């Protein structure tokens, strides 16, 4: 086995040990243990719903900025363009 093959094998082993959504989404019991949601599909639906709701609210939200001795003004918050940039 070459050094490259050994490193790839070690990388695969270590990748399996990382706690991530990708490693948990195929095991409903472990997914529920870590998230208290029954499975990955519910998690994905919840993320989609929250993304949609927060994106809409960010666009509609009016924020006011005020400083000492400065008049209050309406400004565009940097995140008002969207919840995440995909």
C-alpha positions in Angstrom: 0.0 0.0 0.0 1.4 3.4 -1.0 1.6 6.4 1.3 -1.2 8.0 -0.7 -3.5 5.0 -0.2 -2.7 4.9 3.5 -3.5 8.6 3.9 -6.8 8.2 2.0 -7.7 5.2 4.2 -6.9 7.2 7.3 -8.8 10.2 6.0 -11.9 8.0 5.4 -11.7 6.6 8.9 -11.4 10.1 10.5 -14.2 11.4 8.3 -16.5 8.8 9.8 -15.7 10.0 13.3 -16.7 13.6 12.7 -20.1 14.6 14.1 -21.9 16.1 11.2 -25.4 16.1 9.6 -24.0 14.1 6.7 -22.8 11.4 9.0 -26.1 11.3 11.0 -28.7 11.6 8.3 -28.8 7.9 7.4 -29.2 6.8 11.0 -32.6 7.9 12.4 -31.9 6.7 15.9 -28.6 8.7 16.2 -30.2 11.7 14.4 -32.9 11.8 17.0 -30.4 11.4 19.8 -28.4 14.4 18.7 -31.2 16.7 17.4 -34.4 15.4 19.1 -36.0 15.4 15.7 -37.2 12.0 14.4 -35.2 11.9 11.2 -33.2 14.0 8.6 -36.3 14.6 6.4 -38.0 16.5 9.3 -34.8 18.4 9.9 -34.5 19.4 6.2 -38.2 20.5 6.1 -37.7 22.6 9.3 -34.6 24.2 7.8 -36.4 25.0 4.6 -39.3 26.5 6.4 -37.1 28.6 8.7 -35.0 29.7 5.8 -38.1 30.8 3.9 -39.6 32.6 6.9 -36.4 34.4 8.0 -35.6 35.4 4.4 -39.1 37.0 4.0 -38.8 38.7 7.4 -35.4 40.1 6.6 -36.6 41.7 3.5 -39.6 43.2 5.2 -38.0 44.3 8.4 -37.3 48.0 9.0 -34.4 48.7 11.3 -33.6 52.0 12.9 -30.1 53.2 13.7 -29.3 55.8 16.3 -26.2 57.2 17.8 -25.3 59.7 20.4 -26.2 63.2 19.2 -27.1 61.9 15.8 -30.6 61.9 14.3 -32.3 58.5 14.1 -32.4 57.2 10.5 -33.7 54.2 8.6 -31.0 52.0 7.2 -30.6 48.8 5.3 -29.2 46.0 7.5 -26.5 44.0 5.7 -28.5 40.7 6.2 -31.6 42.2 4.8 -30.7 40.9 1.3 -31.3 37.3 2.5 -30.7 34.8 5.2 -28.0 33.0 3.4 -26.3 33.5 0.1 -26.8 30.4 -1.9 
